[in-house]
Amino acid sequence: MRVLIVDDSRAVRALFKSLLTEMKFEVVEAVDGVDALEQLRTAGPFDVALVDWEMPRMNGLDLVKEVRSKPEWKATKLMMVTTHTNFDSVAEAMAAGADEYLMKPLTSEMLAEKLRLLGLVF
């Protein structure tokens, strides 16, 4: 399984990479939405992308919308992983095309459960 981690925080990317590597995922990182689109074009396909909301150049919500507008990325599962904790943000992300929503801070168990719900971890 291949995962794209999209977050402008190096520490968050390192934490997710460690957790996902333990779960046997092949990990590719992107520092923002613009970088993520380039990784999708050049290093894809990915089974799932973990997408932060607040990032420079292109935020996570705009990235979700852009990915969902491209038929070639239709199979990529998108999970918003963010500090946005209000119901309106969850609804907005899901309406834009996110498949799951996970709030920071999180545990490895929480991440694994969301990946199970997406059919990516058994």
ZIWO-V617565 format. One record per residue. N is the residue number from 0. RES is the residue in one letter. SS is DSSP state (alpha for helix, beta for strand, coil for the rest). Layout:
# ZIWO-V617565
n = {N,N}
res = {RES,RES}
ss = {SS,SS}
This chain:
# ZIWO-V617565
n = {0,1,2,3,4,5,6,7,8,9,10,11,12,13,14,15,16,17,18,19,20,21,22,23,24,25,26,27,28,29,30,31,32,33,34,35,36,37,38,39,40,41,42,43,44,45,46,47,48,49,50,51,52,53,54,55,56,57,58,59,60,61,62,63,64,65,66,67,68,69,70,71,72,73,74,75,76,77,78,79,80,81,82,83,84,85,86,87,88,89,90,91,92,93,94,95,96,97,98,99,100,101,102,103,104,105,106,107,108,109,110,111,112,113,114,115,116,117,118,119,120,121}
res = {M,R,V,L,I,V,D,D,S,R,A,V,R,A,L,F,K,S,L,L,T,E,M,K,F,E,V,V,E,A,V,D,G,V,D,A,L,E,Q,L,R,T,A,G,P,F,D,V,A,L,V,D,W,E,M,P,R,M,N,G,L,D,L,V,K,E,V,R,S,K,P,E,W,K,A,T,K,L,M,M,V,T,T,H,T,N,F,D,S,V,A,E,A,M,A,A,G,A,D,E,Y,L,M,K,P,L,T,S,E,M,L,A,E,K,L,R,L,L,G,L,V,F}
ss = {coil,beta,beta,beta,beta,beta,coil,coil,coil,alpha,alpha,alpha,alpha,alpha,alpha,alpha,alpha,alpha,alpha,alpha,alpha,alpha,coil,coil,coil,beta,beta,beta,beta,beta,coil,coil,alpha,alpha,alpha,alpha,alpha,alpha,alpha,alpha,alpha,alpha,alpha,coil,coil,coil,coil,beta,beta,beta,beta,coil,coil,coil,coil,coil,coil,coil,coil,alpha,alpha,alpha,alpha,alpha,alpha,alpha,alpha,alpha,coil,coil,alpha,alpha,alpha,coil,coil,coil,beta,beta,beta,beta,beta,beta,coil,coil,coil,coil,alpha,alpha,alpha,alpha,alpha,alpha,alpha,alpha,alpha,alpha,coil,coil,coil,beta,beta,beta,beta,coil,coil,coil,coil,alpha,alpha,alpha,alpha,alpha,alpha,alpha,alpha,alpha,alpha,coil,coil,coil,coil,coil}
